[in-house]
Amino acid sequence: MTAAIVNGAYGKEPGRLSRSVMHALMQDLRDGRYERGARLPAERILALAMGVSRPIIREALHALDLLGVVETRVGSGTYVIDVDVDLGSHVSHAPAFEVLDTLSTLECSALVHAADRIEKTLLDALAENLEAACHTDGNFEAWHSGLAKFHIALAKASQNEVLSLMIGQLWQVRLGASITRRFVQRAWLAGALADHAALKQFLAALRAGNNELASRELRAEHNRVLAAVLDIYAEDEVARARESVSQLRARFVWPPLPPGSLSPAR
């Protein structure tokens, strides 16, 4: 088990510690320290071995549970399920609207945790990220990357390590070679995602301390992106339906005969 945590190399902030513990446990699993199906040591033993508190261990195990790496069974302990699990690899081929809907749910939940903790310096940084995304001279990659920085910074403000981790991984799915990225890019190229009025109103509401309005505006922005992607999805479905009907027509409907090909009956 890594000694860096015991020696305090990762700092003392709870969020950083739980993330470090989670990554250390993942490395132990990949190194074969615990095989699939094996039971992990009790929280007390892990906490003592890694030099952290039991709540830190509990939060790290909860994150691994949500990611499908381990399974906690009440009254029995925590067991290894999959040592190679990665959220991004599991959902890169998932329908775009499912990934976007999950992001919406997680980010709106993170806002509940972050709303009362967001300081002016973070609001200024969020505004700069948004402005950078809005002025990218028609460059999709720059726009998408700037928007990711905005949302990931907002997620980290929640100080909820599990939410922040999952949101960050789903944004990596959006940025990587995934179905979601392709649909978002097509919606962006169609001009459906150029306006970020809802996010600007979201920031204004946060500055004014109106958390309820901020939550509505954040949800509105996610709904706008989701609707744009579903429009592209609908176009593809219509195109596939037309192609299918065209194939059926070619199979069952005889083409008209050219004029004069049939002699009149005698």
N, C-alpha and C positions, 0 to 999 in steps of 0.2 A: 504494500500500500504506500502511495507516494508520501514522502516525508516533507514535501514543500508546504503542505497544509499545516502539519504539526509545528513546523518551524515558523509559521506566520508569514510565508512569502507572498500570500495573496491578499494581505491586508485584513482588517478586522470588520469591515462592513458586512452585515448579515447577508445582503444580496450577493456580494462577491464571494463570500464564504460558501453559501449554499451552491452557487454555480460551480465553484472550484471542487467542492465535495462531489457533486454530480459528475463532473468530468473525470475526477479521479476514480470514482466507482466504475464509470464506463470503461476507462482504460484497464482497470483490473479485470473486468469481464472480457474485454478483447484479448488480454494477455493470457486468458485461460485460468485465472485465479479461481473463478467460479464458473462451473459449467451450466449449461441449460438444464433447468429443473432443480438446481441446487438451491438450498436455503441460505440466505445471507445471514451473517452474524446479527445478533440483536442490536437495537439502536444504542444501547449502553456500551456495548463492546466496540462498535464502530466509532462512537463519539470519543471513547478513550484512546483508540488507536490513531485517530486522525486529529486529536487535539482540539476538538470543537464541541459545542453543546449538543444535546440531544435534539432540541428544536431545529437546529441547522441540519442535522442528519435526516430528521423527519421531512423537512421541506425538500431536500435533495431526492429522497426516496419517492416523495409524492410526484415530483417532476418526472422521474424515471417511470413511475407507474402510469402517468398520463401519456407518456410517449410510447408505452407498450413494451418497455424493456424489462420491467419486473411486475409482479403481481403481489399485492399485499392481501393476505388472507387473515381475517379477524380471528384472533386466538391461536393462530398458527405461526405467522411470521411472513417474511417477504421472500419470494422465490423468483429466480431468473426465468424469463420467458424467451427473450430474443436478444442476443448480445450484439447483433449487427443492425438493429433497427435504426432507421433515420426517417424522421417525419417527411423530409423533402423527397426522398426516393419513393416513399409510399404514396404520395399524393401528386407527384409530378404529372401523372397521366389521369388524374381525377378530373371530372367535369369542372370547367372553369367556374360555373356558377356556385358549385359546392365550396370550392376554395374561397371564393370572394364572400360568400355568405358566412363562412366560418370566421374569416377575418373581421367582418363587420361585427359579429357577435363578441369576439374576443376583444376587439379594440374599444367597443362601447363599454364592455365590462371593465377594461383597464382604466377608462376615463373616470369611472366611479371611484377607483382607488386614487387616481392622480389629481382630480379636480382641485382639491383643497391643498395640494402640495406644490402646485405649479407656481414658480416664482417668475418675476419679470424677466430675469436673464434667460430662462428657458423659453418664455413666450417670444422674446426677441429672436432667439435662435430658431424657433419654429417658423416665425415670420420670414426670416432670411431663407430658410430651406424652401418654403413655399414660393417665395419670389424667384428663387433660382430655378425651380421647376417650371414656373410660368414663363420664363424668358430663356428658352433653350434653342431658339432659332430653328424650330422644326426638327430637332434631333430627338428621336424617341428615346434612345438610351439615356441621354442626359436628363430628359423629363422624368423618366421612370425612376432613375437612380435618385434624383432630387426628392421625388415624392416618397420613396422608400425611407430616406433619411428623416423626413418629416414624421412619418408614422412610427418608425422605430424609436425615435427620440421621445415621442409622446408615450409609447408603451413603457419605456424605461422609467418614465416619471411616476408610473404607478407604484414602483418599488415592490412589485409582486413578481418574483423571479420566474415563476411558472408561466404566468401570462406573457411576460416579456420574452421569454425563450420561445414560446409557441408562435407568437406574433412575428418574431424575427425570422423563424424558420419558414413560415408561410410567405413572408415577403421574399425570402430567398427563392421560394418556388416561383413567385411572380416574376422575379428577375432572371431566373435561369431558363433552361431549355424545357419548358413545360407547356401543356395545352393552355393553361391560364395565360401565360405570357403572350402566346400567339393571338388569343382572342382579344386581350387588352390592347395589343399593338394594332390589330385591325380596327378596333373601335376608335383608337386614337387617330389613326390615319384617316378614318372617315370623319374626323372632326367632332366626334361626340364627347370627347373628354377634355376639350381645351379649356372650358370654363371651370374655375375653382371658386366660384362665388360662395358656395356653402362652406368651404374650408376657411375662407376669409371671415365669414360671419361667425364661424365657430371660434376663431381666435379672438374676434371682437367680443364675443360673449364671455369667453374666459377672462379677458382683461377686465370686463365689467363685473366679474364675479357671478354671472348668471349661468350656473352650471346646468340647470335644466334646459335652457335654450342651447347651450353648447352641445349637450347630448343629442338634441333633436337635429342640429345642423350636421354633426358628425354622422349620424344615421342617414340623413338626407344625402350626404356625399357618397356614402357607401351604396345607397340605393340607386343613385344616378349611374355609378360605374356598373353595378350589377345589371341595371336595365339596358345599358348600352351593349354589354356583352351578350345579354339574352336576345337583343335585336339581331346581332350578328349570327348567333346560334340559330335563330328562327330562319334567317335567310339561307343558311346552309341546309336546314331541314327541308325547306321548300325546294331548293335546288335538287336535293337527293330524291324527293318525291317526284319531281318532274322527270328526272332521269329514269327512275323506276317505271313510271308510266310510259315513257318513250320506248323503253325496252319491251314492255308488254304490247305496245301498239305495233312495234316491228314484228313481234312474234305472232300475233293473232289477227291483225288487220291486213288483209291483202291489199297491195297497192292497186290503184285504178289502172285498167288496161288502156293502152294508147288507142286513140281514135282509129277506126277501121280495122282493128285487130280481130274483130268478130264479124263473120259474114252473116247477113240476114238469113233467117231460116227459110227454106223453100218448101 
